[in-house]
Amino acid sequence: MSEQQHQPFIDHLIELRDRLLKTLLVVVVIFVCMVPFASQIYDFVADPLQERLVEGAGMIATEVTSPFFTPFKTTFILAFFLGIPYVLYQAWAFIAPGLYQNEKRLAMPILVSSVVLFYAGMAFAYFVVFPILFDFFISSAHSDIKVLPDISRYLDLVLKLFFAFGFAFEIPIATVLLIWSGAVDAKTLASKRPYVIVGCFLVGMLLTPPDVISQSLLAIPMWLLFELGILIGRWIKRKPAQEETDG
């Protein structure tokens, strides 16, 4: 590698480092601003389960440090979630100089849609999946068993589901990018529908608790979002041809 080639590579690494540091700084600032409300934030996250426990029951802490650290861990993860738009903006600013004009026109809607879909996946998990899931688990407990969930284990489960549904809702973006890039066409993707459906249920099995309800609540939206991605991909592929005809 010549010195002329080596210098731009170093410049890109420096720029990447600076953007990562800016991203970390923004997340830390959001976290610091939210720290005074750490207990209320954890209460909000715990409400879907707490409301379904029998009266007088509550959550427990099996580790000495859990009551202190768990709310702060929840707050930091939420700060990262809230900082995702800025994270994606920094990613966009880093790769934008290397994109063609038509790629830039598509990239911005994709970035915005990615943020909206990720938040939609989290909201779907919190408002739709959690009530159904926890109703099922609590009601299936034997009458002699008193359900007292551990706060740390509960947080781990909730975060796993948030990430699972957040990333699952990005399926239309991945589908559109595959079609737009020419890696595959919409018709070919549609012909693979049976394999996609099986794959959705396999992913649901791996990313959710081992019960049919939670697996289906993830797999079915993934399949529907895949179909949505195909519809959007067909429209994007047709649009240039229409513009050439109009021209």
C-alpha positions in Angstrom: 0.0 0.0 0.0 1.4 3.4 -1.0 1.7 6.3 1.3 -1.1 8.1 -0.6 -3.4 5.2 -0.1 -2.3 4.7 3.5 -3.1 8.3 4.6 -6.8 8.3 3.6 -7.2 5.0 5.4 -5.8 6.5 8.6 -8.0 9.6 8.1 -11.1 7.3 7.9 -10.1 5.5 11.1 -9.6 8.8 12.9 -13.0 10.0 11.7 -14.6 6.7 12.8 -13.0 7.0 16.2 -14.3 10.6 16.6 -17.8 9.7 15.6 -17.9 6.7 18.0 -16.7 9.0 20.8 -19.4 11.6 20.0 -22.0 8.8 20.0 -20.8 7.5 23.4 -20.8 11.1 24.8 -24.4 11.6 23.7 -25.5 8.3 25.3 -23.7 9.2 28.5 -25.3 12.7 28.6 -28.7 11.2 28.1 -28.0 8.7 30.9 -26.8 11.3 33.3 -30.0 13.4 32.7 -32.1 10.3 33.4 -30.3 9.0 36.4 -32.5 10.9 38.9 -35.5 9.1 37.5 -33.9 5.6 37.5 -36.4 4.1 40.0 -39.4 5.5 38.1 -38.0 4.2 34.8 -37.5 0.7 36.2 -41.1 0.8 37.6 -42.4 1.6 34.2 -40.5 -1.3 32.6 -41.7 -3.6 35.4 -45.3 -2.6 35.3 -46.5 -5.2 32.7 -45.4 -8.0 35.1 -46.0 -6.2 38.4 -49.7 -5.5 37.5 -50.2 -9.2 37.0 -48.8 -10.5 40.3 -51.2 -11.4 43.0 -52.0 -8.6 45.5 -49.3 -8.2 48.1 -46.7 -10.0 46.0 -43.8 -8.2 44.5 -40.5 -8.7 42.8 -37.4 -9.9 44.7 -33.7 -9.4 44.5 -31.5 -12.5 44.9 -28.3 -10.6 44.8 -27.2 -7.9 47.3 -26.3 -5.4 44.7 -29.4 -5.9 42.4 -31.7 -3.3 44.1 -29.0 -0.6 43.4 -27.6 -1.6 40.1 -30.7 -2.9 38.2 -32.5 0.5 37.9 -29.2 2.1 36.7 -28.7 -0.7 34.2 -32.2 -0.2 32.9 -31.7 3.6 32.6 -28.4 3.2 30.7 -30.0 0.8 28.2 -32.9 3.2 27.7 -30.4 6.0 27.2 -28.9 4.0 24.4 -32.3 3.3 22.9 -33.1 7.0 22.9 -29.7 7.8 21.4 -30.2 5.5 18.4 -31.3 8.4 16.1 -28.0 10.1 16.8 -26.1 6.8 16.4 -27.6 6.3 12.9 -27.0 9.9 12.0 -23.3 9.4 12.8 -23.2 6.2 10.7 -24.9 8.1 7.9 -22.4 11.0 8.1 -19.5 8.6 7.9 -20.7 6.6 4.8 -22.5 9.5 3.0 -19.4 10.9 1.2 -18.9 7.5 -0.6 -22.5 7.3 -1.9 -23.9 8.2 -5.3 -26.6 10.9 -5.4 -29.4 8.3 -6.0 -28.1 6.2 -3.1 -28.2 9.3 -0.8 -31.8 9.9 -1.8 -32.7 6.4 -0.7 -30.4 6.2 2.4 -32.1 9.0 4.4 -35.6 7.5 4.2 -34.1 4.1 5.1 -32.3 5.5 8.2 -35.5 7.3 9.4 -37.6 4.2 8.7 -35.1 2.1 10.6 -35.4 4.3 13.7 -39.2 4.3 13.5 -39.4 0.5 13.0 -37.0 -0.2 15.9 -39.1 1.9 18.3 -42.3 0.3 16.9 -40.9 -3.1 17.6 -40.1 -2.1 21.2 -43.6 -0.6 21.6 -45.2 -3.7 20.2 -43.3 -5.8 22.7 -44.2 -3.6 25.7 -47.9 -3.0 24.9 -48.9 -6.2 23.1 -46.5 -9.0 23.8 -45.7 -8.4 27.5 -49.3 -8.4 28.7 -50.1 -11.6 26.8 -46.9 -13.3 27.7 -47.0 -12.5 31.4 -50.7 -13.4 31.7 -49.8 -16.8 30.3 -46.9 -17.4 32.6 -48.6 -16.2 35.8 -51.8 -18.0 35.1 -50.0 -21.3 34.3 -48.3 -21.4 37.7 -49.6 -24.0 40.1 -51.9 -22.7 42.8 -49.3 -23.7 45.5 -46.6 -21.7 43.8 -46.1 -18.0 44.7 -44.7 -16.1 41.8 -41.9 -13.8 43.0 -39.7 -12.8 40.0 -36.2 -11.6 40.5 -35.7 -8.0 39.3 -32.4 -8.7 37.5 -33.6 -11.8 35.7 -36.8 -9.9 34.7 -34.7 -7.1 33.2 -32.6 -9.6 31.3 -35.7 -11.1 29.8 -37.3 -7.7 28.9 -34.1 -6.4 27.3 -33.8 -9.6 25.2 -37.4 -9.2 24.0 -36.9 -5.5 23.3 -33.9 -6.2 21.1 -35.6 -9.2 19.5 -38.7 -7.3 18.5 -36.7 -4.1 17.7 -34.5 -5.9 15.2 -37.3 -8.1 13.9 -39.1 -5.0 12.8 -36.1 -4.0 10.7 -37.0 -6.9 8.3 -38.7 -4.6 5.7 -35.5 -2.5 5.6 -33.3 -5.6 5.0 -35.7 -6.8 2.3 -35.8 -3.5 0.5 -32.0 -3.2 0.5 -31.6 -6.7 -0.9 -34.1 -5.9 -3.8 -32.7 -2.4 -4.4 -29.1 -3.5 -4.5 -30.0 -6.1 -7.1 -28.8 -9.0 -5.0 -32.2 -10.6 -5.5 -35.6 -9.5 -7.0 -39.0 -9.4 -5.3 -40.3 -12.3 -7.3 -37.5 -14.6 -6.2 -38.0 -13.5 -2.5 -41.7 -14.2 -2.8 -41.0 -17.7 -4.1 -39.0 -18.4 -0.9 -42.0 -17.5 1.3 -42.3 -21.1 2.8 -38.7 -21.1 3.9 -39.0 -17.6 5.3 -42.0 -18.5 7.4 -40.1 -21.5 8.8 -37.1 -19.3 9.4 -39.2 -16.7 11.3 -40.5 -19.4 13.7 -36.9 -20.7 14.2 -35.8 -17.2 15.0 -38.8 -16.8 17.3 -37.8 -20.1 19.0 -34.2 -18.9 19.6 -35.0 -15.3 20.7 -38.0 -15.7 22.9 -38.9 -17.9 26.0 -39.7 -21.5 25.2 -43.4 -21.3 24.6 -45.5 -21.2 21.5 -47.3 -18.0 22.3 -44.2 -15.8 22.5 -42.6 -17.5 19.6 -45.7 -16.9 17.4 -45.9 -13.2 18.6 -42.5 -12.7 17.2 -42.6 -15.0 14.1 -46.0 -13.8 12.7 -45.0 -10.0 12.7 -41.6 -11.0 11.1 -43.4 -12.7 8.3 -45.9 -9.9 7.7 -43.0 -7.4 7.7 -41.2 -9.5 5.2 -44.3 -9.3 2.9 -44.3 -5.5 3.5 -40.7 -5.3 2.4 -41.4 -7.2 -0.8 -44.2 -4.7 -1.6 -42.0 -1.7 -1.0 -39.2 -3.3 -2.9 -41.3 -3.8 -6.0 -42.4 -0.2 -5.9 -38.8 1.0 -5.6 -37.6 -1.2 -8.5 -40.4 0.1 -10.7 -39.9 3.7 -10.0 -36.7 4.3 -12.1 -38.4 2.7 -15.1 -41.4 5.0 -14.8 -39.1 8.1 -14.5 -37.2 7.1 -17.7 -40.5 6.6 -19.6 -41.7 10.0 -18.4 -38.4 11.6 -19.5 
